[in-house]
């Protein structure tokens, strides 16, 4: 909650006021989605703990997609379709394959993206 | 003194085994249900009290409404899943810590995506946002002049805040907008109180330089 302090400068007070006003103007669609998100979170608390395999399936699929990209990149020079990658791109792919990857794909949306990326690289 | 017969012993044992434990189990289950219900209500009240500001913070950090909604929903889920049993006084800094981490993760992922997209062939923009007439509908406003003035102030402030470096932005929004104290902000940002003060001071300096004392 926003709390006004006596020590706040006029700038701090004004900026808080403006941000509060902006928040008060959130449209109906956003408010409805926030409401849905809250109820989804609370309903989840009533359900039994998530089964591990549900997390492992998308995580495994992502790992496979990232691995496919890395293997494809790793083709020896002269093989048709080889592209040159900067070290930044390789770092990015390694980053996607690190321990954060399962978290990246929890919503499924990113899984689709990485699968698409792997397909694009293969085509 | 009364002699204890085998029947009496059996009766006491049966009472001990069947009556009391069943009764206590029932009471225990009821208390547990009551406790869960209270926690659930308290969590709902807490989430309802922070969700709009949390969305605004995520929106300024991510500059995308859908991503901001996802970040807030993830933070809500994580809080309920992992920290519901904690003292309710701890929920706010914990919630903002989760949200801050989620925003940072999404910013990082977006940077990576941007690099990969720049390297990959162009993709058709077929899945762009659909037109939503409800979201686009104008709302009724009694004082158009004041609205216009506020519109302008919101626009310049949000643009300036969105342009702040991430840590300064976090410190500014958590301290000034969400009203967390220095210790809570430090807990939410996962840094020292001294760092919070430095980030906040720098954010104010940058914003004042850009917007003036009272914009």
Interface residues (C-beta under 8 A of the other chain):
Chain A: X1 X2 X3 X9 X10 X11 X12 X14 X15 X16 X18 X19 X20 X21 X22 X23 X25 X26 X27 X28 X29 X30 X31 X33 X34 X37 X38 X40 X41 X42 X44 X45 X46 X85 X86 X88 X89 X92 X95 X96 X100 X103 X104 X106 X107 X110 X113 X116 X117 X120 X121
Chain B: X40 X43 X44 X47 X48 X49 X51 X52 X53 X55 X56 X65 X69 X70 X72 X73 X74 X76 X77 X79 X80 X81 X84 X105 X108 X109 X112 X113 X115 X116 X119 X120 X121 X123 X132 X134 X135 X139 X150 X153 X154 X157 X158 X173 X176 X177 X178 X179 X204 X207 X208 X211 X213 X214 X215
